[in-house]
Amino acid sequence: MKGPIVVVGAGQAGASFVSRHVTLGGDAPVILIGEEPYAPYQRPPLSKKFLTGELERDRLWIRQPDWYGQNGITTRFGTRIAELAPSQRTVITDSGERIGYGKLVLCTGSRPRLLPDALGGSLDGVHTLREIGDADRLAERLGGSRRLIVIGGGYIGLEIAASARKLGLEVTVIEMAERILQRVASEQTSLYFRSLHRDHGVEILESTRIVRIAGRDGVARRVELDSGETIDADAVLVGIGALPNVELAEAAGIECENGICVDEACRTSDADIHAAGDCTSFVRNGQRIRLESVQNAADQGDLTARVLSGHDDRYASVPWFWSEQYDCMLQIAGLSQGFDRAVIRRNSTSGGQSVWYYTGERLIAVDAMNDTKSYAFGRRMLEMGMNPRADQVEDEQTDLKALLQAGMPK
């Protein structure tokens, strides 16, 4: 390989790549470039314990900041790449500096969708959450607020709603779909979390659209709804999804479709460029998908390092996710999109429950709420391609461990 491996993006995928590269004893020098002025850090706590002040900044690091230099990784934090020049195997910073590469790994991540200015999206007091700086600004705002309005009933919005309630704020969640979590979960899971939040004093408005966020002196003060109702607000959190950061790749002529298109080895349409993490899209079960998760970013980053070290590996992980809200730990294995049946398995011992998703007779996903054992067994069944009958998993008396063992190769 002529030239170093340049990694653009110092998030979970970039950190996973360099960690595996070091473990494998890779010979090629590595340059890790990140737009934020920080070493790679964990993003999930930003909406939870970091936001509430229960977790210090120093506990966010994926690796201690001095680990990179100690292991031969050149870091360029606080550096923005403005352009890729694949024909010259070069990346160009916004200051005009040119950095050559032998192989390039794009770990550019994603960014929150924004409300347009016409709806009040640019007012002071309107927040999104993706980076440490976002969390710092939101925490400061919440510290002097009485009421938070959350626009969007997905996981990020619900996590922040839970954190705000812990801080003593009044919280209203506004979701334009018929139910919260409609895009990602069954009605059973939505109902569980609707009840959980209402039990903690959160107002949830479903099938409700905002007309605009109205301000005074440039600061958000109220949210106007399509019902004609107006809700006062000291702070507004917008959690309406994320967009993959593909602009560098698109401008360089790399194939993109809802993300940077990669194959099973995380190769892009350019033989010298790989990509990993939230910015990528890939084919799974015949459909091109994009995943926003720590697991996907870590696994793809790890895989890319192995591939560039000469291993003939392919990406075939079962997706998994988690969310913490109040005293509930949600663990998800698989992808529920396209399910035609979902059954609930209750756990009278833990007080939790799990939702098992099927397409026909095929098990495709499991949501487990405070039910770690069902999650673990369900995830293993998905990894093995097992399809337990829905009536079996629905019956609390069915021993999932025995069911798993019965289906394992002899």
C-alpha positions, 0 to 999 in steps of 0.5 A, a space after each residue: 500500500 502506497 501512502 497511509 490509511 486516512 480515516 475521515 470521521 472520528 466517531 464510533 466507526 473510526 475509533 473501531 477501525 483504528 482499534 482493530 488496526 492496532 490489534 492486528 499489528 497493521 503496518 500501514 500508518 493511519 491518520 485519523 481525522 475528526 471535525 470535532 476537537 475531541 478524541 472519539 467518544 460514546 454518543 448514546 450517553 449524551 441524551 441520558 446520563 451526560 445530559 442529566 449531569 450523572 456522567 462526567 465528560 472524561 467517562 465518554 471517551 472510547 479510548 483515552 485521548 493519549 492512547 492514539 499517539 501511544 499506538 502510532 495513530 496520527 490524529 487530526 481532531 478539529 479538522 474538516 475535510 472539504 473535498 476528496 480527490 480520488 484521482 490523486 488519492 488525496 483529501 483536502 482540508 478546508 484550509 487547503 491542506 492536501 493529505 495523500 492516502 493509500 486507502 481512504 476510509 469514510 466514517 462521516 456519520 450522520 446529522 440531525 434533520 432540521 426544522 426549516 427556518 419557516 417553521 422556526 427551526 433557527 430560533 434560539 432555544 431550538 435544539 438538536 442532539 448529536 455532538 458533545 457541544 449539542 448536549 452542553 448547549 441543551 443541558 445549559 438551556 434545560 437548567 434554566 427552563 420549566 417546560 421542554 417541547 420535544 418534536 418527534 416521538 422516536 428513541 432520541 426524543 423519548 430518551 431526552 424526554 425522560 432525562 428532562 423529567 429527571 431534571 424536573 421539567 414539564 415535558 410534552 412530546 409531539 408526534 405527527 404519526 398515529 403513535 410514537 415509535 411508529 416507524 421502528 416498532 410495533 403497536 405493542 412496543 409503542 403502547 408500552 413506552 406511551 404508558 411508561 412516559 405518561 406514568 412519569 408525567 410526560 404529555 404525549 400528543 400523537 397525530 399532531 403536527 406543528 404549525 410553527 415554533 413562535 419566538 420573541 426577540 429571536 428566542 423560542 417561546 411557544 409551539 403552535 399546533 395544527 389543532 389550533 392549540 398553543 403550548 408555551 416552551 422554554 426549550 424545544 428539542 427536534 428529534 425527527 430523524 437523521 441524514 447520512 453525511 454523503 456530500 464528500 462522497 457524492 461530489 467525488 463521484 462515489 455511488 450513494 443511495 440513502 448513504 454511501 453504497 458499500 458491499 459486504 466488505 465495506 468497499 465503495 464504488 472506488 476500489 481505494 475507498 471504504 466506508 463504515 457506520 451511519 453514513 453507509 447503506 448496504 444490502 441486507 435480505 435483498 434490500 438496501 438499508 442504512 442503520 444508525 447504531 453503535 453496533 453497526 458502526 463498530 462492526 463495520 469499522 472493525 471489519 474494514 480494518 480486517 479487510 485492509 489487513 488482508 482478511 477475507 471477511 464479510 459483514 453479516 452481523 445481526 443488528 442490535 440496539 438499545 435505549 434507556 428511559 427511566 428505569 427501563 432498558 430496551 434491547 432490540 435484536 434484528 430489524 422489525 421492518 416488514 413484519 406481519 405479526 407481533 406477539 408479546 411474551 411477558 416475564 412475571 419474574 422481572 415484570 418486563 416483557 418482550 415483543 417477537 416479530 414475524 414475517 410469515 413463520 420467520 422470526 425477524 426481530 425481538 424487542 425486550 423491555 427489562 427482559 434481558 434473558 428473552 433478548 439474549 435468547 432471541 438474539 441467539 435464535 436470530 443469529 442461528 436462523 431459528 424460527 420458533 413458533 409464535 405460540 411457543 414464545 408467547 407462552 411464558 411457560 415455554 423454556 426459551 433456553 431449552 428451545 434454543 438448545 433443541 435447535 442448535 446443531 448436534 
